[in-house]
Amino acid sequence: MQIRQSTRKRKTRAEAGLLVDSQISMYAKAPTEEVSMVEFEQFALDRLQVLKNLENMCAKNQKEGIPEMIRKAVRKFQLKGRKDQLSHFILRLAFCQTEDSRRWLTEYEKMFFRYRFMAATSDAKDHFFGEQKLKYH
């Protein structure tokens, strides 16, 4: 049995449309890298679990516990960089079929972004504003 290395040139993270250093993203550019089916499924399930937990906490009016839940979930599921980007776009694909599912995803992704943004360091926020070419004072 012989194992050969692929001769295809692998894309860098930036070429694949993935976050390199940022903790916060607007998800403006879809990633183009290849993902295994196992990763695809696991990334989607992990992010969906976080969004469902967020929905449940809102339904139970436990909003004061949301920032801590998000911190723990980001750590537990390692929703940073590549996984964050890919899982976001996987769920966009999964939830695009009906208006209700798109609305649900948009609502909880927006909330997820808001809490992550509020918890980010000032350096991470500055980096985000620079990437998005936003000016603030």
N, C-alpha and C positions, 0 to 999 in steps of 0.2 A: 504494500500500500504506500502510495506516495502522496505527500501533502504539498500542495503548491500554494505559493503566496499569490494573492490577486495582483494582477498587473494594472488594475484600474487605479487611477490617482484618487486618493481620498480627499474629500473637501475639508477645508479647515472649518472650525466652528462658525466663524464669521461668514464664510462663503455659503454655509448651509443655512444661514439666516438665524442662527442661534445666539442667544445672549452670551457674552463673554464674561463680563464682570458685574453687570447691573443686577441689583436685587429687585428692581421694579421695572415692569415692561408695559408698553401699550399694545404689544402683540401686533405690530403693524405689518410685519413681513412673515409669511409662513415659512417654516423650515423646510428644507428640501433633502435632508439626509435620509438614508434608509434606516428603518427601525424593524427589529424582529417582531413577530406576532406576539411573543410573550411580553416583550416590553410594551408594545402598543396596548395590549389588554391591561397590564398592570398599571401603567401610567394613567389610563382612563379611570380605572377603578379607584386608584388612590385619590385623584383629584375629585372625582364624584363623591367619594366619602367625605372629603373636607367640605364640599359645597352642601351636601345633605346635612352634615352636622351644623353648618351655619344656618341653614333653613330651619332646622329643629330648634336651635337656640332662639332664633327670632320668633318662632311660633310660640315658644314658652315664655317669651318676654324676658329672656336672660341676656340682654345685650351687654351688660357689664362684664360678663364672662367671655365674650367673643374674642377680644384681643389675646387673652391667654390661650384660648383654644386654638386660634390661628397660629400662634407662636409654636405651640406643641405640635400641631399638625404639620407645619412646614419642616420642623425638625424630624418628626417621626417618618414622614413620607419623602423627605429630602426634596421638597418642591422648590428647587433652585435651578437656575441656569437651564441646561438642556431639558431636564425633566419638566420643569415649569412650562417652558415654551411648548414642548411637544404635547404635554397633557392638555394644555389650553386648546390647541388646535385640534386635537383628537376629539375633545368634547364639542367643539364647534361643528365638526363633521357629524357627530352622533346626534346632536340636538338641532340640526338645521331643517328637519322635515316638516315640522308644524310651527305655526305662529306661537302657540302656547309654550312649546318646549324652547323655542328661541328666546321668548320673553323670560322664562324661568332662568335659563342660563345667563342671559344678560344681567338680570337683576342680581344674581348671587356672585357672578364674576365681578361685577361692579363693586359690590360690598366687600368681596375678598380683596380687591385692589385697594379700596379705601382704607381698610384696616392695615394692610401691609404697608401702604404709603405712610400712614400715621406712625407706625412703629419703626420706620426706616430711620437710619442715622442722617444727620444733615449732609454728610458727604455723599451718601447714596442718593439723597434727594437732589443735590446739586448735580451729580452725575446724570440722573434721570432728566432733569431740566435741560442740561446740555445736549444730551442725545436727542431730545425732542425739539430742540431749538426754541425752547420757551424762555421768556424773560420774566423774571419776577423780582420783587423788592420787598 
